[in-house]
Amino acid sequence: MAATTSAISANVALSPTITGGFGSPNTATAFQLRIDNLSASADTFDLLPASSWPMTFYRLDGVTPLADTDGDGKLDTGQVSP
């Protein structure tokens, strides 16, 4: 996943900034990313993967897929508290 910037900035941290690994053909490889809201109020962050590989994002439980919680048509984190 590549990080990109836009005209609208958010006070958010994504870690680790670089991750990678190897997987066997036709198997899933999992990477855990952490999103921290550094602002003073709760916010929702869109997730826009930049990869030709299929990706699925899950909640912290590792089972529940993330969804579009704010109705803008983009996958997002759901509300993240500071």
N, C-alpha and C positions, 0 to 999 in steps of 0.2 A: 504494500500500500504506500503510495506516495503522498506526502503532505503538500498541500497547495495553499496559496493565500488568495484573498479576494479584497475588494474595496471595503467590505465590512469586516472589522476585526473583532475577535472574541477574546476574552481573558481566560484562556484554557491551556492546559498542558497535556500533552500526549506522550506517554512513555511506554516502553523504550522508544527512542527516536529511530533506531535502526534494529531490525530483527530479521532473521533468515534461518533457513534450515533445509534439510533434504527429506524427501518422502519417497516411498515406493510407488510405482505406477498404480493408478486406480485406488489409492488410499488417501485419506484426509490427513493433513498436517495442521496441527493447531498452534496458534500463536496468541499469547495473552497480551492485550494492550490495556493500558490504564488511562482513563480520561479524568482529569481533575479540573473542576470549575474554580478558577482563581478570582472570580468576581465576588461582589458583596451580596448577590442575590441568585436564586435558582435560575437555571437556564437549560435549554435543550440544544444539542449539537447534532447537526446533520452529518451523516457518514457517507462520503462519496468515494468509494474505492476506485483506484486508478490502476487496473490490472486486467489482463486478458484471461486470467485464471478465475474460475468460479469461486466466490467467497460467500460465507454466511457469518453474520455477526450474532453473538449470543450474549444474554445477560450474564451477570457474574456467576450464576449457578452453572453455566456451561451447557445448559439444556434448552432454555427458553430463547427462541430467536428474537432478535430485536425487530421492531416494526416502525411504521410511521405513526408516531404518537401525536403529532401536531397538525396533521392533515395537509401538509404541503407537498405530498407525493414523494418525499425523500425519506429513506431509512434514517432513523435518528436514535440517540441515546435514551430518550425519555428525559424527564426532568432530573437534572443533576444539581444537588445542593452544593453550596460553597464549602 
